[in-house]
Amino acid sequence: MNPTHHLTPAQQKFYHDNGYLLGLPAIYTREEMAVINSELPQLLALLQPGETTKDIREWHETSTYLYEIAMNPKIHNLVEDILGPNFYCWASNFFIKDPRSMATVGWHQDSYYWPMAPHNSVTVWLAFDDVDEGNGGMKLLPGSHKGGVIKHRRSKETSSVLTLELEDGSDFNADHAVQFRLKAGECSLHDDRAIHGSQANPSDRRRAGLTIRYSGTNVKNDLSVNPNFKIYLCRGVDTFKHNPYGTPPTQRYSRPNFKPVSNEEAGKG
Ligand SMILES: O=C(O)CCC(=O)C(=O)O
């Protein structure tokens, strides 16, 4: 257990070789996570008819509840050891599968969706529940971040939370995927080019995770594709000044007054 939440050189090497990292010290204790989970219904209450939890995108910009998580120094220590000293947070969204949910996440690479360059982004997947193969935990293909971005096509599976997935015949073998297992309060890290996805949740346990996306200050978003893009500097200095800054939120639970660009709108759907 590393109390500083900094990565060892061996962990850094593993991440760069494989495109992901597990086995990290918990960000939140079980007690802290219970408090965070007890607040979640107040955020969910802001969803409008017809919306689902997948519509909770970038609400860290308006809710201190999520902003405090995105700005947690323990998370930043992990991210700093991947991205270097200068990085910002720009996205958060929930991937929640209720008990006996048929929702899946098709195999995909995040970078396919994002109008951002160069590739220098890491996703923190923070477990709100204990997550494993039994309740549809994420799977990832080690080393797939080194193979370039593969063409995606619209998902045939209407149960997929994401609407694009890798084309049939793409050069990858799902049998080699690693099953992510996390306890509530723990997180995994993954590279924006790593191929990942997840199965349905046939169990009677919820499977909830919050993804928080961080990028080096050298990464520029294309505002003509994603005009609402806002960054929050987490560490260091932003000498590039490529992207507009967001204002930290003041309310505990509040939703943005814009509709964040969906994955398929931002990507090549
Ligand atoms: O939670 C999942 O199953 C998938 C998450 C995901 O696609 C992501 O973090 O980019």
The ligand as a MOL file (V3000), in Angstrom:
LIG
                    3D

  0  0  0     0  0            999 V3000
M  V30 BEGIN CTAB
M  V30 COUNTS 10 9 0 0 0
M  V30 BEGIN ATOM
M  V30 1 O -17.7730 1.0100 -17.4450 0
M  V30 2 C -17.6310 0.3760 -18.4750 0
M  V30 3 O -18.0290 -0.7630 -18.5920 0
M  V30 4 C -16.9210 0.9940 -19.6520 0
M  V30 5 C -16.2560 2.2600 -19.3230 0
M  V30 6 C -15.6500 2.9030 -20.4960 0
M  V30 7 O -15.9410 2.6020 -21.6160 0
M  V30 8 C -14.6590 3.9460 -20.2790 0
M  V30 9 O -14.2570 4.1620 -19.1420 0
M  V30 10 O -14.2480 4.5630 -21.2500 0
M  V30 END ATOM
M  V30 BEGIN BOND
M  V30 1 2 1 2
M  V30 2 1 2 3
M  V30 3 1 2 4
M  V30 4 1 4 5
M  V30 5 1 5 6
M  V30 6 2 6 7
M  V30 7 1 6 8
M  V30 8 2 8 9
M  V30 9 1 8 10
M  V30 END BOND
M  V30 END CTAB
M  END
